[in-house]
Amino acid sequence: MNPLVPIACLAFVNARTSLSNRKMSQCLATASRDALASLPSLNTSDGSAMKADALADQLKGKRVALYFAAGWCPMCTSIEPSLLQFREAAVSSGKDVEIIYVPSDRSEADVIKRTKAMGMLSVPIGEEADAMKKRYKIWAGAECMKLGIGRRSGVPALVVLDSKNGDEMAFLSAESEGVKALSNWPLDDDMGLW
């Protein structure tokens, strides 16, 4: 049996060992549909809106994380070379990673400049990015007047998402731990494989 099959599907497979490949594909698609639905609309690295079917294809077979950061933040820009090396090393080891940028930048042009340079999808700046920041309680100190003081972390930080519902499966506090935080990414946990 494939070890990458979500737990909800395992019980179904065990109950019916003659399950067809088509039904198994439907089961897997159902599990990841909730994860995809948990994401806000996303932009490609050039700032254009990402279509839903293209997004599903882009994330398929990858481990997904939200990267909360800003180009004006020295801690963010200093960790990014290591973050990009981490992504390359993960891909080289057969563990593809997709990092989605959640911007605290000051303009859409700044976001596009950064996502192009890093090759990342992004949450649109403004209300959608702010909603993700509030959901995960991560925003820059400069945003406290707008978003409040009830945050758990500033930027940079990463939230690794599970593939079942798009829920948080790991929090990587790069603000307090720096590059060491990347070692806490659960790359071997199959629940993170989209």
C-alpha positions as CSV (number, residue, x, y, z in Angstrom):
1,M,0.0,0.0,0.0
2,N,1.2,3.5,-0.8
3,P,2.5,5.2,2.4
4,L,1.5,8.6,1.1
5,V,-2.2,7.9,1.3
6,P,-4.1,10.1,3.8
7,I,-5.4,8.2,6.9
8,A,-9.0,8.8,6.0
9,C,-8.5,6.9,2.8
10,L,-6.6,4.0,4.5
11,A,-9.6,2.9,6.4
12,F,-11.6,2.8,3.2
13,V,-8.9,0.9,1.4
14,N,-8.6,-1.6,4.2
15,A,-12.3,-2.2,4.2
16,R,-12.4,-2.8,0.4
17,T,-9.1,-4.2,-0.9
18,S,-10.5,-4.4,-4.4
19,L,-10.7,-0.6,-4.6
20,S,-10.1,0.6,-8.1
21,N,-7.5,3.2,-9.0
22,R,-10.2,5.6,-10.1
23,K,-12.0,5.5,-6.7
24,M,-8.6,5.9,-4.9
25,S,-7.9,9.0,-7.0
26,Q,-11.3,10.4,-6.1
27,C,-10.6,9.7,-2.4
28,L,-7.2,11.5,-2.6
29,A,-8.8,14.4,-4.6
30,T,-11.4,14.8,-1.9
31,A,-8.8,15.0,0.9
32,S,-6.8,17.7,-0.9
33,R,-9.8,19.7,-2.0
34,D,-10.3,20.9,1.6
35,A,-6.6,21.9,1.8
36,L,-6.9,23.8,-1.5
37,A,-10.1,25.5,-0.3
38,S,-8.3,26.7,2.9
39,L,-6.0,28.9,0.8
40,P,-6.8,32.4,-0.2
41,S,-6.6,33.5,-3.8
42,L,-2.9,33.4,-4.9
43,N,-0.8,35.3,-7.4
44,T,2.0,34.0,-9.5
45,S,5.5,35.4,-9.1
46,D,4.7,38.1,-11.7
47,G,1.6,39.3,-9.8
48,S,-1.1,37.8,-12.0
49,A,-4.0,35.8,-10.4
50,M,-3.4,32.1,-10.2
51,K,-6.2,29.9,-11.6
52,A,-7.6,27.2,-9.3
53,D,-6.8,24.3,-11.6
54,A,-3.3,25.6,-12.1
55,L,-2.8,26.0,-8.4
56,A,-3.8,22.3,-7.8
57,D,-1.3,21.3,-10.4
58,Q,1.4,23.5,-8.9
59,L,1.0,22.1,-5.4
60,K,0.5,18.5,-6.3
61,G,3.2,16.3,-4.7
62,K,4.7,19.2,-2.8
63,R,5.1,20.2,0.9
64,V,3.5,23.6,1.3
65,A,4.4,26.5,3.7
66,L,3.3,30.0,4.1
67,Y,6.3,32.5,4.4
68,F,5.4,35.6,6.4
69,A,8.0,38.3,5.6
70,A,8.8,41.8,4.2
71,G,11.5,43.2,1.9
72,W,12.1,46.1,4.3
73,C,12.8,43.6,7.2
74,P,16.6,42.9,7.6
75,M,15.9,39.6,9.4
76,C,13.8,38.5,6.5
77,T,16.2,39.4,3.7
78,S,19.1,37.8,5.7
79,I,17.3,34.4,6.0
80,E,16.1,34.2,2.4
81,P,19.3,32.9,0.8
82,S,19.2,30.0,3.3
83,L,15.5,29.5,2.7
84,L,16.0,29.3,-1.0
85,Q,19.0,26.8,-0.5
86,F,16.7,24.8,1.8
87,R,14.1,24.6,-0.9
88,E,16.6,23.5,-3.5
89,A,18.1,20.9,-1.2
90,A,14.6,19.5,-0.4
91,V,13.8,19.3,-4.1
92,S,17.1,17.6,-4.8
93,S,16.3,15.0,-2.2
94,G,12.9,14.3,-3.8
95,K,10.9,16.3,-1.3
96,D,9.5,19.1,-3.4
97,V,8.6,22.3,-1.4
98,E,6.3,25.2,-2.4
99,I,6.7,28.3,-0.3
100,I,3.8,30.9,-0.5
101,Y,4.8,34.4,0.3
102,V,2.5,36.3,2.7
103,P,3.7,39.9,2.3
104,S,4.1,42.6,4.9
105,D,5.6,44.8,2.1
106,R,4.5,48.4,1.5
107,S,3.3,48.0,-2.1
108,E,2.3,45.5,-4.7
109,A,5.3,46.4,-6.7
110,D,7.6,45.4,-3.8
111,V,5.7,42.1,-3.5
112,I,6.2,41.3,-7.2
113,K,9.9,42.3,-7.1
114,R,10.4,39.9,-4.2
115,T,8.3,37.0,-5.5
116,K,10.0,37.2,-8.9
117,A,13.4,37.1,-7.3
118,M,12.5,34.2,-5.0
119,G,10.3,32.3,-7.5
120,M,7.3,32.1,-5.1
121,L,3.5,32.4,-5.3
122,S,2.0,35.1,-3.1
123,V,-1.1,36.0,-1.2
124,P,-2.4,39.3,-2.6
125,I,-1.2,42.3,-0.5
126,G,-4.0,44.0,1.5
127,E,-7.1,42.3,3.0
128,E,-6.2,38.8,1.9
129,A,-2.7,38.9,3.3
130,D,-4.0,40.6,6.5
131,A,-6.6,37.8,6.9
132,M,-3.8,35.2,6.7
133,K,-1.7,37.1,9.2
134,K,-4.6,37.3,11.7
135,R,-5.5,33.6,11.1
136,Y,-1.9,32.5,12.0
137,K,-1.2,35.5,14.4
138,I,2.0,36.4,12.5
139,W,2.7,40.0,11.4
140,A,5.5,42.6,11.5
141,G,5.8,44.9,14.5
142,A,5.2,47.8,12.1
143,E,1.7,46.3,11.5
144,C,0.6,46.3,15.1
145,M,-1.4,49.5,14.8
146,K,-3.4,48.0,12.0
147,L,-3.6,44.3,13.1
148,G,-3.3,44.6,16.9
149,I,-0.9,43.2,19.5
150,G,-2.2,39.7,19.9
151,R,0.4,38.1,17.6
152,R,2.5,35.0,18.4
153,S,5.4,36.0,16.2
154,G,6.7,38.7,14.0
155,V,8.4,38.2,10.6
156,P,10.1,36.2,9.3
157,A,8.1,33.0,10.1
158,L,6.8,30.0,8.3
159,V,3.7,27.9,8.8
160,V,3.8,24.4,7.2
161,L,0.4,23.2,6.1
162,D,-1.1,19.7,6.1
163,S,-2.6,18.2,3.0
164,K,-5.9,17.2,4.4
165,N,-7.5,20.5,5.5
166,G,-4.7,23.0,5.0
167,D,-4.3,23.3,8.7
168,E,-1.0,24.2,10.5
169,M,1.2,21.2,11.1
170,A,4.3,23.1,12.1
171,F,5.3,26.7,13.0
172,L,8.9,27.7,12.2
173,S,9.8,30.8,14.1
174,A,12.6,32.2,12.0
175,E,12.2,35.5,13.9
176,S,13.6,34.0,17.1
177,E,15.5,31.0,15.8
178,G,16.8,32.2,12.5
179,V,17.9,29.6,9.9
180,K,17.8,26.9,12.6
181,A,14.0,27.1,12.4
182,L,14.1,25.3,9.0
183,S,15.3,22.1,10.7
184,N,11.9,21.9,12.3
185,W,10.1,21.5,8.9
186,P,8.5,18.0,9.0
187,L,9.7,17.1,5.5
188,D,9.2,13.3,6.2
189,D,5.6,13.6,7.5
190,D,3.4,12.3,4.8
191,M,0.5,14.5,6.0
192,G,2.4,17.4,4.6
193,L,2.4,16.0,1.1
194,W,-0.2,17.8,-1.1
